[in-house]
């Protein structure tokens, strides 16, 4: 029996700022089926209305996991009736505080074995800040103190610093982060065993820093709408349960976390340095030469992920390490760009629908579906672009300062 499955732990509900109204259990389940995601984070466990909705619509399934109740399930010929995603309780918390003379802004992904533990942690955090206005709450709480609270109330939680290189809100962020994990978590650092790389970095970039060798590297979509699920995800080979997932992350050498599905890091919106307002995109060396100022207007350059990795790296570029990873772009984007469309319209959705109905879930199509079958269903340009994605033979205009990068597809 194949125990391989795909998991996406970091998402957001409709209760987070700037999210889709369809970010509810019914549509999250639907799109997880379309994508081929077996374990999906609930996101936003601190929000009381979201927890009530989860309690109403989900039912306990595998140990520490939930499934959508049958009466809420949306029938969909694309997703297939057999595949049933499981939900795992998760949420992101933003800690903004002052430490060692600097303002720190660090986001954390917390994964829990149940809604009961989520309620207990939320009750404690309600004494510290407002959990009602945003599914991703902002707390004036030190990262170490948050970790201590979570460990006290749920010792078998999974605490993961989120998108660790993002310039403004992360552990290693150039504008608000730290140079080492120990600076952030001090004596509680041993309780951190996994790090989220974020859309703008991939495993080879992270393995340039030897201090990160002991950590499992995870990738998640951070989706603000159901259609964005799985743009990054994790590949496991273990039993489908919370304890087995936690063990796989904790024991990196065990091999049960088999690898990650990555957005090409250049496509991330903070890969290069730059100043979006002036349309200035810079390589790290160019930022240094410009003394960190926009050459057009003189404003401070937003230092991107690649620059920050190079600043902390103690290994040369090109040392890949043992991590397995596969890089892709979302299938809807591949279809749109291959067909010469700027956005996702009816024609693009029609081709997407045909592919899923004929071949299976999106991540299977991107990763494993035979290219001749893709060509028969969607034409040679889409098949060729998927081949180029699989082999990494693509050109990318890198993202910077909040602007996503662009793949130069054959159209």
N, C-alpha and C positions, 0 to 999 in steps of 0.2 A: 504493500500500500504506500503510495507516494504521500509523504507528509510535508511537501513543499507548499508554501502559501505566501501571498503578498500582503503586507500590512502597511497602513498609512495612519500614523498615530496623531499627527498634529493638524487639526482642522479648526474651523470656527462655525458657530451656529448663527442663526438670524439675530441673536442678541448681541453680537459683536458689531462694533462700528464698521461701516462700509462693507457689509456683507449682503448676500442675496436673500430675499425673502423665502426662497426655496431651500435654504439651509435648515431643513427640518428633517426628522428621522425618516419620513417616507421617501423624500427625494435623495437623501444621502444613501439610503439603502438601494434605491433604484440605480443611482450612478455608480455605486460600488460594484453592483452586478454588471453594469455595462463595462466598467473598467477591468474587472477581474480581481478586485480587492477582497480578500477573505476576512481581514480584521481591520476595522476602521475606528479611529478615535472618535469619541463623542464631541470633544472640544468643550470648552466653556463650563466645566463642572461647577465653578464657583457661583454661577448665576442661578438664583433660586427658581425663577420661572422656567429656565431650561431644564433644571433637575426635575421639576414637576412634570414637564413634558416627556422627559426620558422615562420617568417612573410610570407614566400612563401608557406609553407606546412600546416599551421594551419589556422583554421577559427573560429571566435568567436562562442561560444555555450551558455551554461548556464552563468549567470552573473559572470564575472571574470574568466571564464574557456574557454578552446579551445578544438576543436577536429581536428583530421587529415582530410584533404580534401580527398574526395572519390578516386580521381585519384592516390593518393599515398598509399592507403591502400593495404596491401599484403593479398591476400586471403589465408586462412589457415583453413583446416578442423578441427584442434585441438582447435582453438580459438572460433569457433562459430560465425555466422554472426550477431547475435542479439546484443551481448555485444560490446559496444563502449566506450573505455576509454576517459576520459577528461584530458587535460593538464592544469596545474597551473604553472604560471611563478615563477621560483625559481633559486637560485644560492648560492654558497658558496664562502666566501671571507676569506682569511688568513691575519690577522693583526699581524705584527711583529714589536715590538717597545720596548722602555725601559721605565719602570715606577717604582718608589720607589727603584731605585738602581738595578733592575733586568730586564733582557730581557724577554719579554712576547710574547708568540706565541699562539694566540687564533683564532680559526675558528668559523665563524658565518654563519648560514643558514638564508637567507632572502627570504620571499615569498611575492609576489606582485599581485595586482588585474589586471595587464595588461602589455602588451609589451611597451605601451607608458610610463608608470612609470619606467619600466626597462631602457628604453633609456635615460630618464631624469637623473636617478641616475648614469648610466654609463658615461654620459657626464661630470658630476661633478667629478667622480672618476678618469677619464682620466687625469684630471689636477694634480692628486696626484701620480699615478703610471701607469705601463704598463698593459693594459688590453688585449693585443693582443697575448701574448706568451703562456698563459695558461688560460683554462676555469675557473680555480679557481685561481684568481690573488692573488699575495702577495703584500700587501700595508704596507708602514711604517706609519700606522695610528692607533691611539689609538682606542680601541674598543668603548669607549664612544663617540669619535668623529665620528666614522662610524655610530653609532646609531643615533646621532644627525642629520647627513646628510640625512639618510634614512627617519627619521621622518619629517624633513623639506620638503622633496620633495614628500613624500607619507605618510601622517599621518595614513592611515589605512593599513600600511604594517604589516607583521608579522616577528618579529626579534627574532630568536631562537639561542642561543649559541649552537654550534654543538658538538656532541659526547663529552660531558662535562668532561669526566674522562680520555680521552686518554693522555698518559704521556707527549707527546712532543708538542701537538698542541690543547690545549683546555682550557676552563675556569678554571677547577680545576686540570689541569694536574700537575703531581708531579714535572716535570722538567721545566715548564714554565708558570704555571698558578697562580691562586689566592686561598686564603682560604675562601673568601666570594664573593658573587655576587656584593655586594656594593663596595668592593675594586676595582672592574673592571669598573662598570658603574656609580658609585657615585649617584648623584641626579637623574639620568635618569633610575635608577633601576626599578621604578614602571612601565616603559614601556615594561619590559620583563615579559611575562606571561606564557611562555612555555620553556622547556628545552629538548634537545635531549640526551637520555641516552647513546647511542652508543652501539656497538655490544658486548662490554665486561662487561656491567652492565645491570641489570633489575630493575623493579620498587621496589621490596623489598630492594635492596641495596640502592637505592636513598632515600627511605623513612626512612632510619636510620638517616638521617640528618633533624632535625625538621625545619631548616631554609628553606628547599625546599617544605614545606607543601603547600604553596600557589600556586605553579607552576604546570601546566599540564605537564605530562611527555609524550614525543612523541618518537617514534622509526621509523627509516627509513633505507633503505638498503645501502645508500652511494654507489650505484652500479657503477662500472666502465665498465660494460658490460650488455647488455639487459638481459642475462640469470640470472643475479644476482638480478634482481628486486624482491622486496617483501621478501627478506630474513629477513627483519624487516619491519613492516608497522603499520598503525593505523586503528582502527575500529571506524567509525562514525555512528551515527544514527541521521541524520538531512537532510535538503534539500540540493541538489547538487548545491552549488554556493559558490563563494568566501566569501561573507558576512557571510553565515551560518557556513562555516568552521572556519572562524576567531572568530566568536562568541563562537563556541564550545570550541575552545582553550582558549579563554579569560575567559570564565565562567566555570571553572573546576567543580563547584558544580552542574552545569546544567545537567550533565550526557550525553550530546550529543557526547562527546568523550568517547566512551564506553570502550575503552581499547587499548591494543597494542599486536601485534604479534612479538614475540621476538626470536632472535637467543639465544640459551642457552649461558649465559654469559661466561661460562667456555670455549666455543668454540671460543670466541673472541681472537684476537692475542695479547691482552695486559691484560688478566685477572690476571694472576699470575706475580710475579717478576721473573727476570731472566737475563741471558746473553746467547743469541742465539749462538754466535760463539763457546762457550765452552759447549753448550748443558746443561746449568745449569738452572733448573726451581725451584724456591723457593717459599714457603709460606711466608707471611709477617713476621712472627716471626723469620723465618730462615734468612731473609734479615737483620733484626735487629741484630741478633746474629753474622752475618758476617760483621757487621758495614757497610753495603751497598756496599761491595766489592765482586766481583766474587771470590769464594774460589779456583778456578783453576788458573786464570791469574791475579787477583787483579784489573781488570777494574771495573768501576762503574756499579752497577746493574741497569737495567731499572726497576724502581718501577712501578708496575702494578696497575690496577684499584682497585682490592680488597684491597690492601694495603692503597691506597689513601682514599678510602671510610672509612676504619677503622680509619684512622688518623683524619678525620673530623666528624665522627659519634658521636652523643650524645644519641643514642638509641641502645639497645642490638640487636644482630643479631636475625632474626626470626620475627621481627615486620613487617608484610606484608603490613598493611594499606589497604585501600579500592580499590586500583587500580586493575582492571581486566587485566590479561595478559595471553597469551598462548605461550608456548615455543616450537620451532620446529627446525629441520635441513632441508636444501633444499631437495626437493624430488629427484632430480638427484643424490645427495649424498647418500640418503637413498637407492635408487635402486642399485647404484654401490657397496656400502659396503655390502648390503644384498646378492648380487650375487657374492661377492668375487673379484670385480674388483678394481684396484687402481685408475682408471680414468674414464672419461666419453667417452665411445666409441660407436660404432654402436649398440651393443647389449643393452646397457643401454638406448640409445635414442629410441630404438625400444619398450622397455617396457614402457618408459615414454610416448611415442606416444600412445600406446595402452590404458594406463590409462586415459590420457586426452580425447581421442576420446570416450571412453566408459563412463567415470564418470563425466568429467567436469574439470574446471580449477584447477591448482595445489594447491592453498590455500584451496579450498573446499575439495580436496582429503585429505590433511594433517589434516584439522580441523574437517570435518563434514561427509565425505563420509562413509557409512556403511562398517564396516570391512569385513563382508562376501563378499560384492561386490568387495572390493579391492583384497581379496584372490582369488576370481574367475577369476579376470583379470590378476593379477600379481603374484599369488602364496602365500603360507602361511608365508614365511620368511619376505617378504615386509609388509604384513598385520600385522604381529606380531611386527615388528620394529616400524611401525606407531602407533600401540597401546601403545607401551612402551614410545614413544615420547609424546603422548597425556597425559599419566599418570605420566610422569617424572621419570619412572623407568629405567634409563639408567646410564651407567658409562661413564665418560668423562675424557680424558687425557687433562688437561687444557692448554690453549695457553699462550704464554709469549714472550716478547721482539720481537714482529712482526711475531711470528709463530702461526698459527691457531691451536686451540685444535682439538681433534679427538673423535668422539663418538665410543664406543665399541659396534657395532651392532652385532646382531645374524647373522651369515653368514653360 
